[in-house]
Amino acid sequence: MKPAAFTFHRPGSVDEALALLAQHGAAAKALGGGQSLGPMLNMRLAQPEHLIDLNDLIELDRVIDHGEWVEVGALTRHHRVATAPEIRQGVPLLADAAATIGHYAIRQRGTLGGSLVQADPAAQLPLVAVTLGADVMVRSRRGRRTVAAAEFLRAIMSVDLAGDELVTGVCFPRQPDGERWAFDLFSRRHGDFAIVAVALTLQLDDAGAIVALRLGVGGVGPVPMRLTAVEQRAVGLVPDGDTILDLARNAAAAITPEDDPLVPAKYRRDLVETLTARALRRVTADWPEVTT
Ligand SMILES: Cc1cc2nc3c(=O)[nH]c(=O)nc-3n(C[C@H](O)[C@H](O)[C@H](O)COP(=O)(O)OP(=O)(O)OC[C@H]3O[C@@H](n4cnc5c(N)ncnc54)[C@H](O)[C@@H]3O)c2cc1C
């Protein structure tokens, strides 16, 4: 099938793109990498009257290390997110997660902004944004605003973004020195969207006790989420084999996935338990006192 007719715009600056969005509003759609919007246009699930191609807006393809946080522009491709030295050093969880998205060709085209706005509950980048407490930067002709990723994401293809607004970037807090991290997912075939994905960071004190755990899960509800009750339970514990199993079981008990025709809720819960335990084992594997 081919897309319904639309007027194609190729603005040369963010200001020009914002002017087009202000003019056409809900009748327009921004085009990032086209890895989600392309198929939706072809299947006529999206039929915008105006398509505003962002691909000339090189000012949105940027990675800036601000010290306490790393700013990643909305047009930054997944491959660059996975490989940029500023991200590998400052936000390694983000880099590792981006490297697992789809296939190489998809990572060469797909963008951070597109992934956030598409808001698939199992997508890697929204999950990491929620887990790390990132902020989404939004701009329109009316001004700029910043919104926490956890508030920006509402459900698949539903985000806190007005018709005249563009996502211009995301600010990720730098991960503290010495913090351990792991990203893991389960999908039916390599390159498919995850059924369930888990992102975590862990800080241990000198005795091997947990100082801080951040645990995010995707694919278990309308949006990726932090399991804060499990994070709090973990503090002060030494993550030996029994503790890891206990935390993983608590993670599985903390979610309420729904049955769907392809994946029973229990299967997702089992995946959360397995992936959480695997990720915790991986980040503590070099710590003799805590491994079993
Ligand atoms: C075979 C296949 C496998 C895939 N596997 C995965 C996977 O495993 N994990 C994963 O996360 N993704 C996966 N994807 C999706 C891919 O990562 C997309 O790149 C991503 O979902 C959307 O990014 P995009 O830049 O292509 O956005 P587009 O498709 O161009 O746009 C998506 C939506 O975002 C809007 N948009 C884009 N940029 C902006 C902006 N700056 N401001 C406001 N609105 C904007 C568009 O209007 C549209 O509504 C897969 C895609 C394919 C085709």
The ligand as an SDF file (V2000), in Angstrom:
LIG
                    3D

 53 58  0  0  0  0  0  0  0  0999 V2000
   12.0540   -3.8410   11.8330 C   0  0  0  0  0  0  0  0  0  0  0  0
   12.1030   -2.8060   12.9210 C   0  0  0  0  0  0  0  0  0  0  0  0
   12.5670   -3.1830   14.1730 C   0  0  0  0  0  0  0  0  0  0  0  0
   12.6340   -2.2410   15.1970 C   0  0  0  0  0  0  0  0  0  0  0  0
   13.0770   -2.6410   16.4180 N   0  0  0  0  0  0  0  0  0  0  0  0
   13.1260   -1.7520   17.4170 C   0  0  0  0  0  0  0  0  0  0  0  0
   13.5880   -2.1220   18.7080 C   0  0  0  0  0  0  0  0  0  0  0  0
   13.9860   -3.2540   18.9490 O   0  0  0  0  0  0  0  0  0  0  0  0
   13.5860   -1.1840   19.6790 N   0  0  0  0  0  0  0  0  0  0  0  0
   13.1480    0.1030   19.4550 C   0  0  0  0  0  0  0  0  0  0  0  0
   13.1560    0.9060   20.3660 O   0  0  0  0  0  0  0  0  0  0  0  0
   12.7180    0.4820   18.2450 N   0  0  0  0  0  0  0  0  0  0  0  0
   12.6960   -0.4000   17.2330 C   0  0  0  0  0  0  0  0  0  0  0  0
   12.2440   -0.0010   16.0120 N   0  0  0  0  0  0  0  0  0  0  0  0
   11.7410    1.3720   15.8510 C   0  0  0  0  0  0  0  0  0  0  0  0
   12.8890    2.3360   15.5800 C   0  0  0  0  0  0  0  0  0  0  0  0
   13.7640    2.4010   16.6710 O   0  0  0  0  0  0  0  0  0  0  0  0
   12.3940    3.7660   15.3110 C   0  0  0  0  0  0  0  0  0  0  0  0
   13.5170    4.4450   14.9300 O   0  0  0  0  0  0  0  0  0  0  0  0
   11.7920    4.5440   16.4290 C   0  0  0  0  0  0  0  0  0  0  0  0
   10.7250    3.8790   16.9950 O   0  0  0  0  0  0  0  0  0  0  0  0
   11.2250    5.8810   15.8840 C   0  0  0  0  0  0  0  0  0  0  0  0
   12.2590    6.7090   15.5560 O   0  0  0  0  0  0  0  0  0  0  0  0
   12.2880    7.4510   14.1270 P   0  0  0  0  0  0  0  0  0  0  0  0
   13.3300    8.4810   14.2030 O   0  0  0  0  0  0  0  0  0  0  0  0
   12.3920    6.4560   13.0480 O   0  0  0  0  0  0  0  0  0  0  0  0
   10.8690    8.1960   14.1280 O   0  0  0  0  0  0  0  0  0  0  0  0
    9.7980    8.3560   12.9830 P   0  0  0  0  0  0  0  0  0  0  0  0
    9.3630    7.0070   12.5070 O   0  0  0  0  0  0  0  0  0  0  0  0
   10.2630    9.3150   11.9660 O   0  0  0  0  0  0  0  0  0  0  0  0
    8.6400    9.0600   13.8340 O   0  0  0  0  0  0  0  0  0  0  0  0
    7.9650    8.3740   14.8670 C   0  0  0  0  0  0  0  0  0  0  0  0
    7.0100    9.3610   15.5470 C   0  0  0  0  0  0  0  0  0  0  0  0
    7.7430   10.3810   16.1990 O   0  0  0  0  0  0  0  0  0  0  0  0
    7.4080   11.6770   15.7000 C   0  0  0  0  0  0  0  0  0  0  0  0
    8.6510   12.4450   15.7410 N   0  0  0  0  0  0  0  0  0  0  0  0
    9.8660   12.0710   15.2490 C   0  0  0  0  0  0  0  0  0  0  0  0
   10.8020   12.9520   15.6170 N   0  0  0  0  0  0  0  0  0  0  0  0
   10.1740   13.9190   16.3500 C   0  0  0  0  0  0  0  0  0  0  0  0
   10.6150   15.1020   17.0270 C   0  0  0  0  0  0  0  0  0  0  0  0
   11.9040   15.4720   17.0700 N   0  0  0  0  0  0  0  0  0  0  0  0
    9.6950   15.8540   17.6790 N   0  0  0  0  0  0  0  0  0  0  0  0
    8.3920   15.5000   17.6760 C   0  0  0  0  0  0  0  0  0  0  0  0
    7.9130   14.3910   17.0600 N   0  0  0  0  0  0  0  0  0  0  0  0
    8.8050   13.5980   16.4150 C   0  0  0  0  0  0  0  0  0  0  0  0
    6.8160   11.4210   14.3300 C   0  0  0  0  0  0  0  0  0  0  0  0
    5.9400   12.4460   13.9330 O   0  0  0  0  0  0  0  0  0  0  0  0
    6.1040   10.1000   14.5620 C   0  0  0  0  0  0  0  0  0  0  0  0
    4.8640   10.3430   15.2040 O   0  0  0  0  0  0  0  0  0  0  0  0
   12.1960   -0.9020   14.9670 C   0  0  0  0  0  0  0  0  0  0  0  0
   11.7570   -0.5230   13.6910 C   0  0  0  0  0  0  0  0  0  0  0  0
   11.7030   -1.4580   12.6800 C   0  0  0  0  0  0  0  0  0  0  0  0
   11.2250   -1.0270   11.3270 C   0  0  0  0  0  0  0  0  0  0  0  0
  1  2  1  0
  2  3  1  0
  2 52  2  0
  3  4  2  0
  4  5  1  0
  4 50  1  0
  5  6  2  0
  6  7  1  0
  6 13  1  0
  7  8  2  0
  7  9  1  0
  9 10  1  0
 10 11  2  0
 10 12  1  0
 12 13  2  0
 13 14  1  0
 14 15  1  0
 14 50  1  0
 15 16  1  0
 16 17  1  0
 16 18  1  0
 18 19  1  0
 18 20  1  0
 20 21  1  0
 20 22  1  0
 22 23  1  0
 23 24  1  0
 24 25  2  0
 24 26  1  0
 24 27  1  0
 27 28  1  0
 28 29  2  0
 28 30  1  0
 28 31  1  0
 31 32  1  0
 32 33  1  0
 33 34  1  0
 33 48  1  0
 34 35  1  0
 35 36  1  0
 35 46  1  0
 36 37  1  0
 36 45  1  0
 37 38  2  0
 38 39  1  0
 39 40  1  0
 39 45  2  0
 40 41  1  0
 40 42  2  0
 42 43  1  0
 43 44  2  0
 44 45  1  0
 46 47  1  0
 46 48  1  0
 48 49  1  0
 50 51  2  0
 51 52  1  0
 52 53  1  0
M  END
$$$$
